[in-house]
Amino acid sequence: MVSNSLELVLSAYMTKEDITHILPFITEWSADEASAIYWFQNCIIPAFSLTAAEVCLQYDAKILIEYLHSSKFGGYA
Protein backbone atom coordinates (compact mmCIF):
# COMPACT_ATOMS: atom_id res chain seq x y z
CA MET A 1 0.00 0.00 0.00
CA VAL A 2 1.24 3.48 -0.84
CA SER A 3 0.74 6.14 1.77
CA ASN A 4 -0.25 9.70 1.12
CA SER A 5 3.28 11.10 1.47
CA LEU A 6 4.58 9.42 -1.72
CA GLU A 7 1.49 10.56 -3.59
CA LEU A 8 1.95 14.05 -2.13
CA VAL A 9 5.54 14.21 -3.40
CA LEU A 10 4.48 12.98 -6.84
CA SER A 11 1.54 15.42 -7.00
CA ALA A 12 4.01 18.31 -7.04
CA TYR A 13 5.30 17.00 -10.40
CA MET A 14 2.38 15.33 -12.16
CA THR A 15 -1.35 14.88 -12.45
CA LYS A 16 -3.37 12.34 -10.51
CA GLU A 17 -3.75 10.30 -13.70
CA ASP A 18 0.02 10.26 -14.17
CA ILE A 19 0.46 9.18 -10.55
CA THR A 20 -1.75 6.14 -11.12
CA HIS A 21 0.47 5.14 -14.06
CA ILE A 22 3.82 5.69 -12.35
CA LEU A 23 3.09 4.23 -8.90
CA PRO A 24 3.32 0.59 -10.02
CA PHE A 25 6.81 1.18 -11.43
CA ILE A 26 8.10 3.03 -8.38
CA THR A 27 6.61 0.70 -5.79
CA GLU A 28 7.77 -2.43 -7.64
CA TRP A 29 11.39 -1.27 -7.58
CA SER A 30 11.48 0.30 -4.13
CA ALA A 31 11.91 -1.47 -0.82
CA ASP A 32 9.72 1.07 0.97
CA GLU A 33 8.14 4.48 0.61
CA ALA A 34 11.20 6.37 1.81
CA SER A 35 13.40 4.72 -0.82
CA ALA A 36 10.76 5.42 -3.50
CA ILE A 37 10.76 9.11 -2.63
CA TYR A 38 14.56 9.15 -2.49
CA TRP A 39 14.81 7.52 -5.93
CA PHE A 40 12.32 9.95 -7.46
CA GLN A 41 14.04 13.04 -6.10
CA ASN A 42 17.73 12.05 -6.07
CA CYS A 43 18.76 9.24 -8.40
CA ILE A 44 19.96 10.18 -11.87
CA ILE A 45 18.37 8.37 -14.81
CA PRO A 46 21.29 7.92 -17.24
CA ALA A 47 19.13 8.29 -20.36
CA PHE A 48 18.22 11.84 -19.31
CA SER A 49 21.10 12.77 -16.99
CA LEU A 50 18.32 13.97 -14.69
CA THR A 51 16.38 12.68 -11.71
CA ALA A 52 12.82 11.48 -12.26
CA ALA A 53 11.56 14.68 -10.64
CA GLU A 54 13.68 16.77 -13.01
CA VAL A 55 12.40 14.84 -16.04
CA CYS A 56 8.86 15.72 -14.98
CA LEU A 57 9.75 19.39 -14.56
CA GLN A 58 11.84 19.81 -17.70
CA TYR A 59 9.80 17.59 -19.99
CA ASP A 60 6.61 15.95 -18.77
CA ALA A 61 5.61 13.09 -16.49
CA LYS A 62 4.36 11.18 -19.52
CA ILE A 63 7.93 11.10 -20.90
CA LEU A 64 9.08 9.52 -17.63
CA ILE A 65 6.22 7.02 -17.70
CA GLU A 66 7.04 6.05 -21.29
CA TYR A 67 10.69 5.61 -20.39
CA LEU A 68 9.90 3.45 -17.35
CA HIS A 69 7.47 1.37 -19.38
CA SER A 70 10.01 0.76 -22.14
CA SER A 71 12.81 -0.01 -19.69
CA LYS A 72 10.63 -2.61 -17.99
CA PHE A 73 10.54 -4.48 -21.29
CA GLY A 74 14.23 -4.12 -22.06
CA GLY A 75 14.26 -0.92 -24.07
CA TYR A 76 16.96 1.41 -22.80
CA ALA A 77 18.07 4.73 -24.20
Summary of the structure (lengths in Angstrom):
residues: 77
radius of gyration: 11.4
end to end distance: 30.6
largest distance: 31.6
contacts: 197
relative contact order: 0.14
helix: 66%
strand: 5%
